[in-house]
């Protein structure tokens, strides 16, 4: 019997044997629940749009539209684990904030590790939603080294995306957590944290200097993307730039 706190899963893969193998893996894990399977990403759109899916298990190279391109079109995308025969897509997968990237043939051990990551992501998201609704908006929780850690917004210097995990740097230490960069963006208040690059969020009040496309916080240099530079500079210096 399945755990009542399961994650509802959709499989999208054009290979019947691959779908069968994933169904068997899902059935063997008590916190996962099989919802539906599709051989084409477009066929899955109505089910995903219903916003009941909590985990998407998706191939990349498929007819009509690739898994990555399809995922980019979703307005309310559930967490995704890409499962493909092609390791060269890994960077593309992590750039769209995939929870994990599995290369076929996928062992049960590797799939279970990805499932645990999805479970941890969902539990943390629920916990932080509860905190936000309780008017406790000056901190959030992450899971680091197997324990829940409370992170105060005011202690954070910056957050950096590193493939399938996020490095959160505070005044005291660094924390490595298996979250997507998108989820960190959602947690951090936009009035005090600025996205300077696709892989960096910085605390505006911790910035020591700006030199061209380079931000300095202590001894750390953080890049500013060209397409974000005007917006970043405006947010940082607006109302605080002294003129003669």
C-alpha positions in Angstrom: 0.0 0.0 0.0 1.3 3.4 -0.9 2.2 6.1 1.6 -0.5 8.7 1.9 2.1 11.4 1.4 3.1 10.3 -2.1 4.3 12.3 -5.1 2.1 11.9 -8.1 4.3 11.1 -11.2 3.8 11.5 -15.0 6.0 9.6 -17.4 6.7 11.0 -20.9 8.9 8.8 -23.1 8.4 7.6 -26.7 9.9 4.2 -25.8 7.4 1.6 -24.4 10.1 -0.4 -22.6 11.4 2.7 -21.0 7.9 3.6 -19.7 7.4 0.1 -18.4 10.7 0.2 -16.5 9.9 3.6 -14.9 6.4 2.3 -13.9 8.0 -0.7 -12.1 10.5 1.6 -10.3 7.6 3.9 -9.2 5.6 1.0 -7.9 8.6 -0.1 -5.8 8.9 3.2 -3.9 6.3 3.9 -1.3 6.3 7.7 -1.6 5.8 7.7 -5.4 2.4 7.2 -7.1 2.0 6.6 -10.9 -0.4 9.0 -12.4 -0.2 8.6 -16.2 2.2 7.9 -19.1 2.5 9.4 -22.5 4.6 8.7 -25.6 4.5 12.3 -26.7 5.0 15.4 -24.6 2.1 17.4 -26.2 -0.4 14.7 -25.2 0.6 15.2 -21.5 -0.2 18.9 -21.6 -3.8 18.7 -20.3 -2.8 16.5 -17.3 0.2 18.8 -16.4 -2.0 21.9 -16.8 -4.4 20.5 -14.1 -1.5 21.1 -11.7 -1.9 17.8 -9.8 1.4 16.4 -11.0 4.2 16.6 -8.4 7.0 15.0 -10.4 7.6 14.8 -14.2 9.8 12.0 -15.5 10.6 12.9 -19.1 12.8 11.8 -22.0 14.5 14.5 -24.0 14.7 13.3 -27.6 11.1 12.7 -28.7 9.0 13.3 -31.8 7.6 16.8 -32.6 9.2 18.5 -29.6 12.1 17.7 -27.3 11.5 17.3 -23.6 13.6 20.4 -22.7 11.8 22.6 -25.3 8.4 21.3 -24.0 9.4 22.0 -20.4 10.3 25.6 -21.3 6.8 26.2 -22.6 5.1 25.2 -19.3 3.8 28.2 -17.2 3.3 26.2 -14.0 5.9 23.4 -14.5 6.2 20.6 -11.9 9.6 19.5 -10.8 11.2 17.4 -13.5 13.8 14.6 -13.8 15.1 14.2 -17.3 15.8 10.6 -18.3 17.7 10.2 -21.6 20.2 8.1 -23.5 22.2 11.2 -24.3 24.6 12.6 -21.6 25.4 15.7 -23.7 22.1 17.3 -22.7 23.0 17.5 -19.0 23.9 21.2 -19.0 20.7 22.1 -20.9 18.7 20.1 -18.3 20.2 21.9 -15.3 19.8 25.3 -17.0 16.0 24.8 -16.9 16.3 23.8 -13.2 15.8 20.1 -13.5 15.9 18.2 -10.2 18.1 15.6 -11.7 19.4 14.1 -15.0 19.5 10.4 -15.5 21.3 8.6 -18.3 19.8 5.3 -19.7 20.0 2.5 -18.8 18.9 3.8 -15.3 19.6 1.5 -12.4 17.0 1.4 -9.6 19.6 2.7 -7.1 20.2 5.8 -9.3 16.4 6.3 -9.8 15.8 6.0 -6.1 18.4 8.7 -5.4 16.6 11.0 -7.8 13.3 10.1 -6.1 14.6 11.0 -2.7 15.8 14.3 -4.1 12.3 15.0 -5.4 10.8 14.1 -2.0 13.2 16.4 -0.2 12.4 19.2 -2.6 8.7 18.8 -2.1 8.9 18.6 1.7 11.0 21.7 1.9 8.7 23.6 -0.4 5.7 22.7 1.7 7.5 23.6 4.9 8.6 27.0 3.5 5.1 27.7 2.2 3.7 27.1 5.7 6.2 29.5 7.2 5.4 32.2 4.6 1.7 31.8 5.3 2.4 32.2 9.0 3.9 35.6 8.5 7.4 34.3 9.2 9.0 35.7 6.1 12.6 36.5 7.3 13.9 32.9 6.9 13.5 29.6 5.2 14.6 26.0 5.7 17.0 23.9 3.6 18.3 20.4 4.1 22.1 20.1 4.4 24.1 17.1 5.5 20.8 15.3 6.3 19.4 17.9 8.7 17.0 20.8 8.4 18.8 24.1 8.7 17.1 27.5 9.2 18.6 30.2 7.0 17.9 33.8 7.9 17.6 36.1 4.9 19.8 38.7 6.5 22.7 36.3 6.9 22.8 35.4 3.2 25.6 36.9 1.0 24.7 35.1 -2.2 23.3 31.9 -3.7 25.0 30.1 -6.6 23.6 27.3 -8.9 26.0 24.5 -9.4 24.4 22.0 -11.8 21.9 19.9 -9.7 22.4 21.7 -6.4 22.6 25.2 -4.9 25.4 26.7 -2.9 24.1 29.2 -0.3 26.8 31.3 1.2 26.0 33.1 4.5 28.1 35.2 6.9 28.9 32.0 8.9 29.3 29.2 6.3 28.4 27.6 3.0 25.5 25.2 2.6 25.1 22.8 -0.2 21.5 21.8 -0.8 19.7 19.8 -3.5 17.2 22.5 -4.5 16.6 24.0 -7.9 17.8 27.6 -8.4 14.3 28.5 -9.3 13.1 27.5 -5.9 15.7 29.7 -4.2 14.5 32.6 -6.4 11.0 32.0 -5.1 12.1 32.0 -1.4 14.3 35.1 -1.5 12.5 38.5 -1.4 12.9 40.4 -4.6 13.2 43.7 -2.8 16.5 42.7 -1.2 17.9 40.0 -3.5 18.9 40.5 -7.1 19.5 37.9 -9.8 22.7 39.1 -11.5 23.3 36.0 -13.7 21.4 32.8 -14.5 23.4 31.2 -11.7 23.7 33.9 -9.1 21.4 35.7 -6.6 23.0 38.3 -4.4 22.0 40.3 -1.3 22.0 43.9 -2.5 23.1 45.3 0.9 26.1 42.9 1.0 27.6 44.3 -2.2 31.0 46.1 -1.7 31.7 47.3 -5.2 30.7 47.0 -8.9 33.3 47.2 -11.6 31.9 46.7 -15.1 30.2 43.3 -15.2 31.7 42.3 -11.9 30.2 42.5 -8.4 32.4 42.1 -5.4 31.2 40.8 -2.0 34.3 40.5 0.3 36.8 38.6 -1.8 34.3 36.9 -4.0 33.7 38.1 -7.6 30.2 37.5 -9.0 29.4 38.1 -12.7 26.6 40.3 -14.1 25.0 39.0 -17.3 25.0 41.5 -20.2 21.2 41.1 -20.6 20.6 41.8 -16.9 23.2 44.6 -16.4 20.9 47.6 -16.7 18.2 46.1 -14.5 20.8 45.0 -11.9 22.6 48.4 -11.7 19.2 50.2 -11.5 18.1 48.0 -8.5 21.4 48.3 -6.7 22.0 52.1 -7.0 18.5 53.5 -7.4 18.1 56.4 -5.0 21.6 55.7 -3.4 24.0 57.1 -6.0 25.4 60.5 -4.8 26.1 63.1 -7.5 27.8 66.4 -7.4 
